[in-house]
């Protein structure tokens, strides 16, 4: 993508390269991104810097980061239209994060719901990076003068903080940052666990039957959906009181593009067995070409390396423009060229 493409709004988003890439990541984020790439200037980051708030195996993190970037392309994101890059390859993320730390209050960070939840799970490793994680996220977004951020409901609090930090900085130094707005898809913003449908589908789920990996074998996918938790009354209705059935309908609607109303009409009078069978077939037909494309791309090392290099350079160029402006505003000495 040209670093200064035509005047379109800018979208930024990213996924952590930890664990497997799930159907929830795909339907909640990546599939929706493919619908945005013609109408917006998009940056889709592999947020590997965020990943190390939890201890990672270095070799595995590198592999998963590359697999994730490869999956972006396999899923339909065009590297000529979008900037897809590793967060760690653009040092401006860390540099801006430090500056923004100095404009963020302890009380704001201590109220972050995800910090409370992750602290409860990682009692032996409650590090300062986990606490200041939302500031790095704010830097990610503000660095590219982002207009819109596709967010699920669990990330809205972090985006609100990014808006608050950006506004605070602008109020002190003038119009430096674009203040981003949330972009929330109408359907599929939150795909739930197949085994605990009141919880979000997660790649860190200890029960592998709770999530579908994008690279799961076709028969494994069918069996996981067949075993999905529903309820005992056998009636297909779309209701918060029937989260398992609702989740299956959401998955079907996301994949087919049908409205929820149309999906409910389709399955009215049918049993859960038929619902699960049709959802499984839809998921398999959606993921089969993605898996084939992923395997082909994995074999083409030079092509992926070229994308990593080219997109990383473009991201660096855009990020540095904002960073230099911020550095000047706060009083850092101008660099001599």
ABEGO torsion letter per residue (X at the ends): XBABBBBBBBBBBBBBBBEBBBAAAAAAAAAAAAAAAAABBBBBBBBAAAAAABBBBAAAAAAAAAAAAAAAAAAGBBAAABBBBBAAABAAAAAAAAAAAAABBAAAAAABAAAAAAAAABAABBBAAAAAAAAAAAAAAAAAGBABBBBBAAAAAAAAAAAAAAAAAAAAAEBABBBBBBBBBABGABBBBAABAABBBBAABABAAABBBAABBAAAAAAAAAABBBBAAGBBBBBAABAAAAAAAAAAAAAAGBBAAAAAAAABGBBAAAAAAAAAAAAAAAAAAAAAAAAAAAABAAAAAAAAAAAAAAAAAAAAAAAAAAAAAAGBBBBBX
